[in-house]
Amino acid sequence: MATWQQFEGEAAELAAEVRRVLTAEVSHVLATLRRDGSPRVSGTEVAFDGPDLTIGSMLGAMKARDLLRDGRFSLHSNPGPDGDAKLSGVAVADPVASDHHKFRLDLRQAVFTGIGDDRKHLLIQVWRPGQEVERIKRY
């Protein structure tokens, strides 16, 4: 797993694209796992905090309960005309937050999907910690 800072260090251009779409809109979609293993989707906001990408939640919210029980998550950026990002990994609770929940996102994968320069294909870029960025074209 990796911090946002590691992602930027290993794949600076891709991290910049992902940051751009995450900061272009306030709300994004977070997927967590319910107690029975089925998915739950919730709105969430993200923040860049030093080396980390973080999310917050009201105390006792269902998404927070899900993450405290099983930290696995997927985050899908609010889609826009210039591509969208999907991040997955494990959310780690910040023990210092007291009037709300705060989670640091340990990244296992980042994906950015956009239109290729020729405007005739999708370009999917995939990063995993310690690996080169994989670029996939779909026509």
C-alpha positions in Angstrom: 0.0 0.0 0.0 1.1 3.6 -0.5 0.5 7.1 0.6 -0.5 9.8 -1.9 3.0 11.1 -1.7 4.4 7.7 -2.9 1.9 7.8 -5.7 3.1 11.2 -6.8 6.7 10.1 -6.5 6.2 7.0 -8.7 3.7 8.4 -11.2 3.8 12.2 -11.1 1.8 12.9 -14.3 -0.9 10.4 -13.5 -1.2 11.6 -9.9 -1.6 15.2 -11.2 -4.5 14.1 -13.4 -6.2 12.2 -10.5 -5.7 15.2 -8.2 -7.2 17.5 -10.8 -10.4 15.5 -11.0 -10.6 15.0 -7.3 -10.3 18.8 -6.7 -12.6 19.8 -9.5 -15.7 18.7 -7.6 -16.5 18.6 -3.9 -18.4 15.2 -3.7 -17.3 11.8 -4.9 -18.6 8.2 -4.5 -17.1 6.0 -1.9 -17.8 2.2 -1.9 -17.4 0.3 1.4 -18.3 -3.2 2.6 -21.4 -3.7 4.8 -21.3 -6.2 7.6 -22.8 -8.9 5.4 -20.2 -8.3 2.6 -22.5 -6.5 0.2 -21.4 -3.1 -1.1 -22.5 0.3 0.2 -22.0 3.5 -1.8 -21.9 6.9 -0.1 -21.0 10.4 -1.0 -17.7 11.7 0.4 -15.3 14.6 0.2 -11.5 14.2 0.0 -8.7 16.2 1.4 -4.9 16.3 0.8 -3.2 16.3 4.1 0.6 16.3 4.0 1.6 13.1 2.4 -1.9 11.6 2.6 -5.2 11.6 0.9 -7.9 11.5 3.5 -11.7 11.3 3.9 -13.9 12.2 6.8 -17.2 11.2 8.2 -19.7 12.2 10.9 -19.3 10.1 14.1 -21.2 6.8 13.8 -22.1 7.2 10.1 -22.6 3.8 8.3 -19.7 4.3 6.0 -17.4 5.0 8.9 -18.7 1.9 10.7 -18.0 -0.1 7.6 -14.4 1.2 7.3 -13.7 0.7 11.0 -14.7 -3.0 10.6 -13.1 -3.6 7.2 -11.0 -0.8 5.7 -11.2 -1.8 2.1 -12.6 0.9 -0.1 -13.1 2.1 -3.7 -13.4 5.8 -4.5 -14.8 7.0 -7.8 -14.4 10.7 -8.7 -17.3 12.7 -9.7 -17.2 12.2 -13.5 -16.6 15.2 -15.6 -15.9 15.8 -19.3 -12.1 15.4 -18.9 -11.9 11.9 -17.4 -12.5 10.3 -14.1 -10.4 8.5 -11.5 -10.9 5.4 -9.4 -8.8 4.7 -6.3 -8.8 1.5 -4.2 -7.0 0.4 -1.1 -7.5 0.4 2.7 -8.8 3.2 4.8 -6.9 3.6 8.1 -8.6 5.4 11.0 -6.9 8.4 12.5 -7.0 7.8 16.3 -6.7 11.6 17.1 -10.0 12.7 15.5 -12.5 12.9 18.3 -15.6 14.8 17.1 -15.6 13.1 13.7 -14.0 10.2 11.9 -11.0 10.7 9.7 -9.4 8.1 7.5 -6.0 8.1 5.7 -6.3 6.2 2.4 -3.6 3.6 1.8 -3.6 3.2 -2.0 -3.4 -0.2 -3.7 -4.4 1.1 -7.2 -5.2 4.3 -9.0 -6.9 4.4 -12.4 -7.6 7.4 -14.6 -9.8 7.0 -17.7 -9.9 9.7 -20.3 -10.1 10.4 -24.0 -6.9 9.9 -26.0 -5.2 12.8 -27.7 -6.6 11.8 -31.1 -10.2 11.9 -29.5 -10.8 8.4 -31.0 -10.1 6.1 -28.1 -10.3 5.8 -24.4 -7.0 5.9 -22.6 -7.0 4.0 -19.3 -3.9 4.5 -17.1 -3.4 2.1 -14.1 -0.8 2.5 -11.3 0.0 0.1 -8.5 2.6 0.7 -5.9 6.1 -0.2 -7.1 5.0 -0.7 -10.7 5.2 1.2 -13.9 2.0 2.9 -15.1 0.1 0.6 -17.4 -1.5 2.4 -20.4 -4.4 0.6 -22.2 -6.1 2.0 -25.3 -9.7 1.0 -26.1 -11.2 1.9 -29.5 
